[in-house]
């Protein structure tokens, strides 16, 4: 159930017995010990599964996103949301973005007020 082999179970039980010479008796006495052993095994497996470079160091993956959008692109994006008919949460657009849209004349102050942004 926890993914431990019989040898790993015995090893964990022996280590627990060495740390706690008089552990509690009963069917659940070693539950936490076995759970921690399974967790350590899973972490070790995850660490060994990471891709490695030729020198043996863990490889870093390149970020998948491209460059951040410019202020002009963001202003246009949010202006389309303000002009659209869908739901627009009031906290979606910052004050600075409202100013950027107004400076570029993409929306009017009245449109922003009607949508509850200003």
C-alpha positions as a Markdown table, in Angstrom:
| # | Residue | x | y | z |
|---|---|---|---|---|
| 1 | Unk | 0.0 | 0.0 | 0.0 |
| 2 | Unk | 2.8 | 2.4 | 0.8 |
| 3 | Unk | 5.1 | 1.0 | -1.9 |
| 4 | Unk | 7.7 | -0.4 | 0.5 |
| 5 | Unk | 9.4 | -3.8 | 0.0 |
| 6 | Unk | 9.5 | -6.3 | 2.8 |
| 7 | Unk | 13.2 | -5.5 | 3.3 |
| 8 | Unk | 12.4 | -1.7 | 3.6 |
| 9 | Unk | 9.6 | -2.4 | 6.1 |
| 10 | Unk | 11.9 | -4.5 | 8.3 |
| 11 | Unk | 14.7 | -1.9 | 8.0 |
| 12 | Unk | 12.3 | 0.9 | 9.1 |
| 13 | Unk | 11.0 | -1.2 | 12.0 |
| 14 | Unk | 14.5 | -2.0 | 13.2 |
| 15 | Unk | 15.5 | 1.7 | 13.0 |
| 16 | Unk | 12.4 | 2.7 | 14.9 |
| 17 | Unk | 13.1 | 0.0 | 17.6 |
| 18 | Unk | 16.7 | 1.4 | 18.0 |
| 19 | Unk | 15.3 | 4.9 | 18.5 |
| 20 | Unk | 12.5 | 3.8 | 20.7 |
| 21 | Unk | 13.4 | 0.7 | 22.7 |
| 22 | Unk | 9.9 | 0.4 | 24.2 |
| 23 | Unk | 7.4 | 1.5 | 21.4 |
| 24 | Unk | 3.7 | 1.1 | 21.9 |
| 25 | Unk | 2.1 | -2.2 | 21.0 |
| 26 | Unk | -0.7 | -2.7 | 18.6 |
| 27 | Unk | -1.5 | -2.8 | 14.8 |
| 28 | Unk | -0.9 | 1.0 | 14.4 |
| 29 | Unk | 2.3 | 1.2 | 16.4 |
| 30 | Unk | 4.5 | 1.6 | 13.3 |
| 31 | Unk | 2.1 | 3.5 | 11.0 |
| 32 | Unk | 3.9 | 6.8 | 11.2 |
| 33 | Unk | 7.3 | 5.2 | 10.8 |
| 34 | Unk | 6.2 | 3.4 | 7.6 |
| 35 | Unk | 4.6 | 6.5 | 6.2 |
| 36 | Unk | 7.8 | 8.5 | 6.7 |
| 37 | Unk | 9.9 | 5.7 | 5.1 |
| 38 | Unk | 7.5 | 5.7 | 2.1 |
| 39 | Unk | 7.8 | 9.5 | 1.9 |
| 40 | Unk | 11.6 | 9.3 | 2.0 |
| 41 | Unk | 11.6 | 6.7 | -0.7 |
| 42 | Unk | 9.3 | 8.8 | -3.0 |
| 43 | Unk | 11.5 | 11.9 | -2.5 |
| 44 | Unk | 14.6 | 9.9 | -3.3 |
| 45 | Unk | 13.0 | 8.5 | -6.5 |
| 46 | Unk | 11.8 | 12.0 | -7.5 |
| 47 | Unk | 15.3 | 13.4 | -7.0 |
| 48 | Unk | 16.8 | 10.6 | -9.1 |
| 49 | Unk | 14.3 | 11.0 | -11.9 |
| 50 | Unk | 15.3 | 14.6 | -12.6 |
| 51 | Unk | 17.1 | 15.1 | -15.9 |
| 52 | Unk | 20.8 | 15.5 | -15.6 |
| 53 | Unk | 23.4 | 17.2 | -17.8 |
| 54 | Unk | 26.6 | 15.6 | -19.0 |
| 55 | Unk | 28.5 | 16.8 | -15.9 |
| 56 | Unk | 25.9 | 15.1 | -13.6 |
| 57 | Unk | 24.3 | 18.3 | -12.3 |
| 58 | Unk | 20.5 | 18.7 | -12.4 |
| 59 | Unk | 19.4 | 20.6 | -15.6 |
| 60 | Unk | 17.4 | 23.7 | -15.4 |
| 61 | Unk | 14.6 | 24.0 | -17.8 |
| 62 | Unk | 14.1 | 27.0 | -19.9 |
| 63 | Unk | 11.1 | 29.1 | -19.1 |
| 64 | Unk | 8.2 | 28.4 | -21.5 |
| 65 | Unk | 6.9 | 31.9 | -21.5 |
| 66 | Unk | 8.1 | 34.6 | -23.9 |
| 67 | Unk | 8.9 | 38.2 | -23.2 |
| 68 | Unk | 6.5 | 40.1 | -21.0 |
| 69 | Unk | 3.9 | 42.1 | -22.9 |
| 70 | Unk | 4.5 | 45.8 | -23.3 |
| 71 | Unk | 2.4 | 48.5 | -21.6 |
| 72 | Unk | 0.8 | 49.2 | -25.0 |
| 73 | Unk | -0.2 | 45.6 | -25.4 |
| 74 | Unk | -1.6 | 45.4 | -21.9 |
| 75 | Unk | -3.5 | 48.6 | -22.3 |
| 76 | Unk | -5.1 | 47.3 | -25.5 |
| 77 | Unk | -6.0 | 44.0 | -23.9 |
| 78 | Unk | -7.7 | 45.6 | -20.9 |
| 79 | Unk | -9.4 | 48.2 | -23.1 |
| 80 | Unk | -11.1 | 45.3 | -25.0 |
| 81 | Unk | -12.3 | 43.9 | -21.7 |
| 82 | Unk | -13.7 | 47.3 | -20.7 |
| 83 | Unk | -15.5 | 47.7 | -24.0 |
| 84 | Unk | -16.8 | 44.1 | -24.1 |
| 85 | Unk | -20.0 | 42.8 | -22.6 |
| 86 | Unk | -18.7 | 40.1 | -20.4 |
| 87 | Unk | -18.1 | 40.2 | -16.6 |
| 88 | Unk | -15.3 | 42.5 | -15.5 |
| 89 | Unk | -14.3 | 42.3 | -11.9 |
| 90 | Unk | -13.5 | 45.8 | -10.5 |
| 91 | Unk | -10.2 | 44.6 | -9.1 |
| 92 | Unk | -9.0 | 43.2 | -12.5 |
| 93 | Unk | -7.6 | 46.5 | -13.8 |
| 94 | Unk | -5.1 | 48.6 | -11.7 |
| 95 | Unk | -5.2 | 52.4 | -11.4 |
| 96 | Unk | -2.0 | 52.6 | -13.4 |
| 97 | Unk | -3.5 | 50.5 | -16.2 |
| 98 | Unk | -6.6 | 52.8 | -16.2 |
| 99 | Unk | -4.3 | 55.8 | -16.7 |
| 100 | Unk | -2.4 | 54.0 | -19.5 |
| 101 | Unk | -5.7 | 53.3 | -21.3 |
| 102 | Unk | -6.9 | 56.9 | -20.9 |
| 103 | Unk | -3.5 | 58.3 | -22.1 |
| 104 | Unk | -3.7 | 56.2 | -25.2 |
| 105 | Unk | -7.4 | 57.1 | -25.7 |
| 106 | Unk | -8.4 | 53.5 | -25.9 |
| 107 | Unk | -11.3 | 54.0 | -23.5 |
| 108 | Unk | -13.1 | 57.0 | -21.9 |
| 109 | Unk | -13.3 | 57.8 | -18.2 |
| 110 | Unk | -17.1 | 57.3 | -18.5 |
| 111 | Unk | -16.6 | 53.8 | -19.9 |
| 112 | Unk | -14.3 | 52.9 | -16.9 |
| 113 | Unk | -16.9 | 54.4 | -14.5 |
| 114 | Unk | -19.8 | 52.4 | -16.1 |
| 115 | Unk | -17.8 | 49.2 | -15.7 |
| 116 | Unk | -17.0 | 50.0 | -12.1 |
| 117 | Unk | -13.3 | 50.2 | -12.6 |
| 118 | Unk | -12.9 | 53.8 | -11.6 |
